[in-house]
């Protein structure tokens, strides 16, 4: 079955993510690399890109921000969704000591990466940030891997009072071999700029509205690049240059 052919996935678990959304686990599988995404279709509603939280079983996390995500988050056990993919270039980790920073729903892009890194015995530090405690997503998934994510909230309702980057100060001081991040673009820019100053390799996963996932419609441009075809993961310096 090709990547452009829709596969039917049946929901077998729905897990709330505070007030931010839900995680949907299906009975199917979709082999993917960390950081890749799939196009998810609900007939009669729409089709949208979602990062692959886990590939076996196929899992996605939905932040409820509009009509499509609300419909997707409203699926119940036994309901079906249609998926095509995977698409895009994912993370390419190097070294053995890694710092993962997720902001809001950006945590979803790091979950499969963390699982793969842990499976090969690497040292992984995870920092998750959100505006408030009820908007943090997926800390439980990293905890299930034996990790203790550092939490940060803008309002100080849990963990470090401030940004994920601020909460990562001690981890950055230990000079990890690589930094991997996903979240709001001001956060990604700040992380990429800090990594450049510290001379630490950095990769960021960029979220954009896209329609095709194939590099045809051009809606997801990031400077002179397309997020769906050239990303969604970019080297930090490439991301900064594309958004100069």
C-alpha positions as CSV (number, residue, x, y, z in Angstrom):
1,X,0.0,0.0,0.0
2,X,1.5,3.3,-1.1
3,X,2.0,6.4,1.1
4,X,-0.7,8.3,-0.9
5,X,-3.3,5.6,-0.3
6,X,-5.7,6.2,2.6
7,X,-5.6,3.5,5.3
8,X,-8.6,3.0,7.6
9,X,-7.6,3.2,11.3
10,X,-10.0,2.3,14.1
11,X,-9.8,4.1,17.5
12,X,-9.1,1.7,20.4
13,X,-8.2,4.3,23.1
14,X,-9.0,7.9,23.8
15,X,-6.9,9.7,26.4
16,X,-7.7,13.3,27.5
17,X,-4.7,15.7,27.5
18,X,-5.9,18.1,30.2
19,X,-7.9,21.0,28.6
20,X,-5.7,20.9,25.5
21,X,-7.1,18.0,23.6
22,X,-6.8,14.2,23.4
23,X,-4.5,11.4,22.3
24,X,-6.1,8.8,20.0
25,X,-4.6,5.3,19.8
26,X,-5.7,3.1,16.9
27,X,-5.5,-0.6,16.1
28,X,-3.4,0.0,13.1
29,X,0.3,0.7,12.3
30,X,2.1,3.1,10.0
31,X,5.8,2.7,9.9
32,X,7.5,6.1,10.2
33,X,10.6,7.9,11.4
34,X,10.4,10.3,14.4
35,X,9.2,13.7,13.3
36,X,7.3,12.6,10.2
37,X,3.6,13.4,9.8
38,X,0.5,11.8,8.3
39,X,-2.5,13.4,6.6
40,X,-5.6,12.5,8.6
41,X,-9.0,12.6,6.8
42,X,-12.5,12.5,8.2
43,X,-15.0,12.1,5.3
44,X,-17.4,15.0,5.0
45,X,-15.2,17.1,7.3
46,X,-11.7,17.8,6.1
47,X,-8.1,16.5,6.0
48,X,-5.3,17.9,8.1
49,X,-1.6,17.0,8.9
50,X,-0.8,15.4,12.3
51,X,2.6,14.4,13.6
52,X,3.0,10.7,14.3
53,X,3.2,10.2,18.1
54,X,3.8,6.5,17.7
55,X,3.8,4.3,14.6
56,X,2.8,1.0,16.1
57,X,0.1,1.3,17.2
58,X,-0.5,4.5,15.1
59,X,-1.1,7.2,17.6
60,X,-1.8,10.9,17.2
61,X,-2.4,13.8,19.7
62,X,-5.1,16.4,18.8
63,X,-5.0,19.9,20.2
64,X,-8.6,21.2,19.8
65,X,-8.2,24.6,18.0
66,X,-10.8,24.5,15.2
67,X,-13.7,22.6,13.6
68,X,-11.6,19.7,12.2
69,X,-9.6,19.1,15.4
70,X,-12.7,19.3,17.4
71,X,-14.4,16.7,15.2
72,X,-11.3,14.5,15.4
73,X,-11.0,14.8,19.2
74,X,-14.7,13.8,19.4
75,X,-14.1,10.4,18.0
76,X,-15.1,7.5,20.3
77,X,-13.9,4.0,20.7
78,X,-14.6,2.0,17.5
79,X,-14.8,5.1,15.3
80,X,-12.7,5.2,12.2
81,X,-10.3,7.8,10.7
82,X,-8.5,7.6,7.4
83,X,-4.7,8.2,7.2
84,X,-2.2,8.6,4.4
85,X,1.6,8.9,4.7
86,X,4.0,9.1,6.3
87,X,5.4,12.3,4.8
88,X,8.3,14.7,5.3
89,X,11.8,14.5,6.7
90,X,12.1,13.7,10.4
91,X,14.7,14.1,13.0
92,X,18.2,12.7,12.4
93,X,19.8,12.4,15.8
94,X,23.5,12.1,16.3
95,X,25.6,11.5,19.5
96,X,24.3,9.9,22.6
97,X,23.2,12.8,24.8
98,X,20.0,14.6,23.7
99,X,17.9,17.5,24.8
100,X,14.2,17.5,23.7
101,X,12.1,20.7,24.1
102,X,8.4,20.7,23.4
103,X,6.0,23.6,23.6
104,X,2.3,22.8,23.9
105,X,1.2,20.3,21.2
106,X,4.8,20.3,20.0
107,X,5.5,17.6,22.5
108,X,3.8,15.2,20.1
109,X,6.6,15.5,17.6
110,X,9.1,14.4,20.2
111,X,7.4,11.3,21.6
112,X,8.5,8.8,18.9
113,X,12.0,10.3,18.9
114,X,12.3,9.8,22.7
115,X,11.1,6.2,22.4
116,X,13.7,5.4,19.7
117,X,16.5,7.1,21.6
118,X,15.7,5.3,24.8
119,X,15.5,2.0,22.9
120,X,19.1,2.4,21.9
121,X,20.2,3.3,25.4
122,X,20.9,7.0,24.9
123,X,20.7,9.7,27.5
124,X,17.6,11.8,27.0
125,X,16.4,15.0,28.8
126,X,12.9,16.2,28.0
127,X,11.6,19.7,28.8
128,X,7.9,20.4,28.2
129,X,6.3,23.9,28.3
130,X,2.8,25.4,28.1
131,X,0.9,28.5,29.1
132,X,-0.5,26.7,32.1
133,X,-0.6,23.2,33.7
134,X,-3.9,22.2,32.1
135,X,-2.4,22.8,28.6
136,X,0.7,20.6,29.0
137,X,0.5,17.6,26.7
138,X,1.9,14.1,26.9
139,X,4.1,14.2,30.0
140,X,2.7,10.8,30.9
141,X,4.1,9.3,27.6
142,X,7.6,10.4,28.4
143,X,7.2,9.1,32.0
144,X,6.2,5.7,30.6
145,X,9.7,5.6,29.0
146,X,11.3,6.0,32.3
147,X,12.0,9.7,31.8
148,X,11.2,12.6,34.2
149,X,10.2,15.5,32.0
150,X,11.1,19.0,33.3
151,X,7.9,21.0,33.2
152,X,7.5,24.7,32.6
153,X,4.5,27.0,32.6
154,X,4.1,30.6,31.7
155,X,1.9,31.3,34.7
156,X,3.9,29.2,37.1
157,X,1.0,26.8,37.8
158,X,3.3,23.8,37.7
159,X,7.1,23.4,37.4
160,X,9.4,26.1,36.3
161,X,7.8,29.6,36.1
162,X,8.7,30.6,32.6
163,X,9.5,29.1,29.2
164,X,10.8,25.7,28.3
165,X,14.0,27.3,27.1
166,X,14.4,28.9,30.5
167,X,13.7,25.6,32.3
168,X,16.4,23.9,30.1
169,X,19.3,26.1,31.4
170,X,20.9,23.4,33.5
171,X,20.6,20.9,30.7
172,X,22.1,23.3,28.2
173,X,25.0,23.9,30.5
174,X,25.9,20.2,30.2
175,X,26.4,20.7,26.5
176,X,24.2,17.9,25.0
177,X,25.2,16.4,21.7
178,X,22.0,17.7,20.1
179,X,18.9,19.7,20.7
180,X,15.5,18.7,19.1
181,X,12.5,21.0,19.5
182,X,8.9,21.6,18.4
183,X,6.5,24.2,19.4
184,X,5.4,27.8,18.7
185,X,7.7,29.5,16.2
186,X,8.9,32.2,18.6
187,X,10.1,29.4,20.8
188,X,11.8,27.6,17.9
189,X,13.6,30.8,16.9
190,X,14.8,31.4,20.5
191,X,16.0,27.8,20.8
192,X,17.8,27.8,17.4
193,X,19.5,31.1,18.2
194,X,20.6,29.8,21.6
195,X,21.9,26.6,20.1
196,X,23.9,28.6,17.5
197,X,25.5,30.7,20.2
198,X,26.4,27.6,22.2
199,X,27.5,25.7,19.1
200,X,25.2,22.8,19.8
201,X,23.6,21.0,16.8
202,X,19.9,21.8,16.7
203,X,16.9,20.5,14.8
204,X,13.5,22.1,14.9
205,X,10.1,20.7,13.7
206,X,8.0,23.4,12.1
207,X,4.2,23.3,12.1
208,X,2.4,24.9,9.2
209,X,-1.1,24.8,7.7
210,X,-0.9,22.5,4.6
211,X,-3.4,21.0,2.2
212,X,-1.7,18.4,0.2
213,X,1.3,17.1,2.1
214,X,3.1,16.5,-1.2
215,X,4.8,19.8,-2.0
216,X,2.2,20.8,-4.6
217,X,-0.1,23.4,-3.2
218,X,2.7,25.6,-1.7
219,X,0.6,26.6,1.3
220,X,3.2,25.5,3.9
221,X,6.1,27.6,2.7
222,X,8.9,28.5,5.2
223,X,10.9,31.1,3.4
224,X,11.9,29.5,0.2
225,X,11.3,26.0,1.5
226,X,8.1,23.8,1.9
227,X,7.5,22.3,5.3
228,X,5.8,19.2,3.9
229,X,8.5,18.4,1.4
230,X,11.7,19.9,2.8
231,X,10.7,19.5,6.5
232,X,8.9,19.5,8.8
233,X,12.3,19.1,10.6
234,X,15.0,21.6,9.7
235,X,18.5,22.2,11.0
236,X,18.4,25.2,13.3
237,X,20.6,27.4,11.1
238,X,18.5,26.5,8.0
239,X,15.3,27.5,9.8
240,X,16.8,30.8,11.0
241,X,18.0,31.6,7.4
242,X,14.6,30.7,5.9
243,X,12.9,33.1,8.3
244,X,15.4,36.0,8.3
